[in-house]
Amino acid sequence: MPFKIIASQCTGCSACETQCPNLAISERAGVFLIDPEKCTECAGYFDEPQCVAVCPVDNTCVLDAALPRHREPA
Amino acid sequence: MSTSAQNQVSCSGKISETMQVMVKHKGCGTIGGSGKASCGSQAGIANLPIEIWEKVKNHPCYSEEAHHHYARMHVAVAPACNIQCNYCNRKYDCANESRPGIVSEKLTPEQAAKKVLAVASAIPQMSVVGVAGPGDPLANPDKTFRTFELVNKLAPDIKLCLSTNGLALPDHVDTIARLKVDHVTITINMIDPEIGAKIHPWIFYGHKRYTGIEAARILSNRQLQGLEMLTARGVLCKVNSVMIPGINDQHLVEVNKAVKSRGAFLHNVMPLISSPEHGTVFGLRGQRGPTAQEVTALQDSCESEMNMMRHCRQCRADAVGLLGEDRGAEFTMEKIMAMDIKYDEQARKEYQAKVEKARTANLVAKQEALARLASASSEIKVLVAVATKGSGLINQHFGHAKEFQVYELSTSGAKYVGHRAIHSYCQGGHGEDSKLEIAIGAIKDCHAIFVSKIGGCPKAELIKAGIEPVDRYACEFIDGSVTAWFQLYLDKVNEGKINHVERVDAAVRSNALTSAA
């Protein structure tokens, strides 16, 4: 399950964009999107997903339950 | 050398002399680590190295006197932030609001540079460009520094400044110095992590989110370290603190000492802005902001330690123009794209030479008024309000003012103590009567109001409220006029023609300290 951004809650602040180690995040009309093909949940880079850690709005970067997880939860 | 350039040289030479007199008079030593300065004595800003004085004298935020004459602009190139503050919410934009973190449009560095040229061409007294968010400039280092590089290249006469929460500051000190950023403002609300945890719920640092006391400890250490590093490199630093009653209001005196000892030049204690409709944590929780009297009392208790800033308007991250008079709406990207921009540094210099001439005349008038007042001896202190559009003049109609400047008059002269916004933002449709009521309520602690013009009805209402409307100094300098009025006032008191009575406190609403413009 890669992460996804809930567009209705996203403030478009762009904080996540520069933190993503996979360059999976991009902007479309002020709202940020995560490319599920590129998202690794930050596995191999950081202990915690960077988009979640830096997002100023809680529960806005969330796991996309519709897609398989990249890694099993610890 | 052209004639105008010669004029300018001789003019600025004269100014520096006058300035020295002025700053000596103002007198509050602020050099870091030098111990408590003797306020009001000869040990004043005059003991600052001249190159530092040169840096502040045309900066509207760093010099109260300059804010009547020079304008600044913020370019909103920094949307991302690396800390969370309970008083901040960047989600909503209201065109009438003046709040840090609010912007109408985010800019790329290239758009920002274009906007700087457009504004500098239209407003020749625009002397400073800052990056102040809407997030944190140093959480967006590429955009911030690219903007500065472009401005340095295209408009080298414009000074640069930035405003940061300080978390990333130690990592960028060298770049800040290299790009000749003249001034940095660091927002420091605490030095005690226990207090910090109540203000900053989390930070994002070293690829991790920290919360609670640990987060506040890291933040505080990084802020103070960054401040020390900058002052060691000769970059002028101001510290902003948000005053939150019941959380850090008492503690800010300690913060003041800590930042002074690390070389901060100026401390700006700002009232918390919190209304439920802003959607901030504090706003939703019902945390109140301080009253005008509480802010002034805290500023006074810190002033024995260092200079306090009292003319801050807590402006938007995309504000343009003189403090208190936002012209941002004239410079949207759409309008800028349609503009024919001719950046003419020489024309700007010539215009600024005129500004300096007016400024010198203002200072001379102030000195003369002071000299006249020197013979009077009285313990009486009164507050007066002034309606002004800038240039240090009483040049605004009572009915057009969005805020009044408040001065405290005593036999030692006129001291600026703050401004009062007089209509609440985001509440259109006020009747004229209620507006007048608000305006009178906001200056109820003043003995007089100085305006360029005033209608019969408000005049009568002011007199009824015990405030003397004064329009005979229209388009004259503030300092000279208010002291001249004060002298006459003292004369009348001494001759027994009037009784001096203390005024009541102003009815200052929670948001009355923040300009609507």
Interface residues (C-beta under 8 A of the other chain):
Chain A: T11 G12 C13 S14 A15 E17 T18 Q19 F46 D47 E48 Q50 V52 A53 V54 P56
Chain B: P79 A80 C81 N82 Q84 R90 K91 K106 P134 G135 A139 N140 D142 F204 H207 K208 R209
